């Protein structure tokens, strides 16, 4: 008896986009009966003369003429290969599509395995047929009498198409029970009993419930189950069987922690070969924790990934340039002076002086301030302008009132289709301008809110604070100035996202990004050039005095995306001078190496040899050039110290846990070391978890911030559940 093994289609999700809600009336008939969750994020476009409509993405408006819903789902999930990923989809939707594809793949795999077990043409069935037909060549029909079994005749004297002679004597008749023709229940692929299915499901439910109870009781974040080590842990425990007792508190914080640290150190040591091959960047991140300790974290970046090297407590010493220089020098010597390409610190005067001393001692080493930090300082300087301060204060009054009153917050979300007007940002100063962008995008919704009947008939509209709030929202001069500030700062915020991202090395893009940002600012104010001049002076001052280095010019020249754009290279011909300076410094008086690199520059510029291959031409916008050393040496650099905020967050977490930071320094550093340098995949999982919470606002990120004066009383377990 065959059982149906067709996998059921995915159930629809409730997390539909606002756009899909708006277009539901248009697409109801086309989506009827389609239960894949991806249908909630697209629109069907009917085409004249075509049997099937085209699919349009509600986020980026990309139209798909073929491939169906599966290809569109890959577009939302960002799976490379068959289709370009959507750049505007929300992180939670992307994650949902990825899980849907994984579940569908797993169901299909299980179905294929089950069908393989019941394959009528498989080896097991062929063996059974050979054994059966070796005993009988003909089967009689069951007679109408009460025969206990089937009557089998002997073999005929010959077979059609065969010249072999066979015995004409009939074989002895046998009676075979009907059970001999059916597969026993123990055979692979046989249908399980209902009792066994229910018992298995009950056992799984008991295990799942026990795990969830432990997580809730121990205040473990729910996204901890996304860890790459979660399922392997379950598998190992299940393999031991009943009677296993888990490790106690002392073993976990002592022997097992030390063993994990030892494994992690071995893993970090495996990076040293990559440091030798491609070079690396050392990042020094100084900051102050909740216990008012001044810590300096040292991280090493290379194309393979970023590893945490060590953390130094500098609370009891004066952080002079000489002291910082000695600390940096020790780290450079540990990594290998010949392996270090770049040293990145913040912009404080003592760090700048220490970086200059390093460059004097190590001729091939470049020091530069953190690019993200410099751009953040540009935004900080812009925020100090009087006209900007006034607009930011005005906008903060609007957000404070909304988020301090539940009714106003509910009404705002109703008019914005559950969109927040505040979103987390990489830095505090970027938050101000991203908040202005968000408020401006919801201008119509907020003004419609304060003029709606629900608001005008409420008690809040009659209060003094409510009337001031309405005046702020309906102030036309505020919205006019808000448009100006957003137009000016939006290009810089985009650059900050480029240099603060982990998707690809930013060295080959910083030079072009800053130039494009300045051009865009001028373009937006062609008729009011005087209005944009103060902002451009701030950008130019920070770029020329602090951020701009020959390394950035070399990265621009070596980037194939710009190198083979003749107009771009004509506008920035001077960048070749920066590249030559880098080559001379890198070769360090080695004339043979210098000649080799300069000759390869010609091959690269004219696209000769492998640079002219069809595959190289098609990948110019995707990959870095591959000429021996200098390409990887330059383009794979430029991380930023703001990316180490995950490490700071983890250390801050230790401050509020049972581990006492002040009394257990060795244990604390071991925990940080083990956490930060776990595995590249673990880092990716943490980044995915962080990106998932960026869209829905978390008030915990804004407590004490000028935009919200909001005091929320979370229980400890609930606050951990939000993490």
TAWODA-V399735 format. One line per field, one symbol per residue. ss: DSSP state (H for helix, E for strand, L for the rest). A space follows every 50 residues. Layout:
ss: ???
This chain:
ss: LLLLLLLLLLLLLLLLLHHHHHLHHHHHHHHLLLLLHHHHHEEEELLLLL LLLEEEELLLLLEELLLHHHHHHHHHHLLLLLLLLLLLLLHHHHHHHHHH HHHHHHHHHHHHHHHHHLLLLLHHHHHHHHHHHLLLLEELLLLLLLLLLE EEELLLLLLLLLLLLLLLLLLLLLEELHHHHLLLLLLLLLLLLHHHHHHH HHHHHHHHHHHHHHHHHLLLLHHHHHLLLHHHHHHHHHHHLLLLLLLLHH HHHLHHHHHHHHHHHHHHHLLHHHHHHHLEEEEEEEEELLLLLEEEEEEE EELLEEEEEEEEELLLLLLLHHHHHHHHHHHHHHHLLLLEEEEEELLLHH HHHHHHHHHHHLLLLEEEELHHHHHHHHHHHHHLLHHHHHHHHHHHHHHH HHHHLHHHHHHHHHHLLLLLLLLLLLLHHHHHHHHHHHHHHLHHHHHHHH LLHHHHLLLHHHLHHHHHHHHHHLLHHHHHHHHHHHHHHHHHHHHHHHHH LLLLLLHHHHHHHHHHHHHHHHHHLLLLHHHHHHHHHHHHHHHHHHHLLH HHHHHHHLLHHHHLLHHHHHHLLLHHHHHHHHHHHHHLLLHHHHHHHHHH HHHHHLLLHHHHLHHHHHLLLLLLLLLLLHHHHHHLLLLLHHHHHHHHHH HHHHHLLLLLLLLLHHHHHHHHHHHHLLLHHHHHHHHHHHHHLLLLLLHH HLLLLLLLLLLLLLLHHHHHHHL
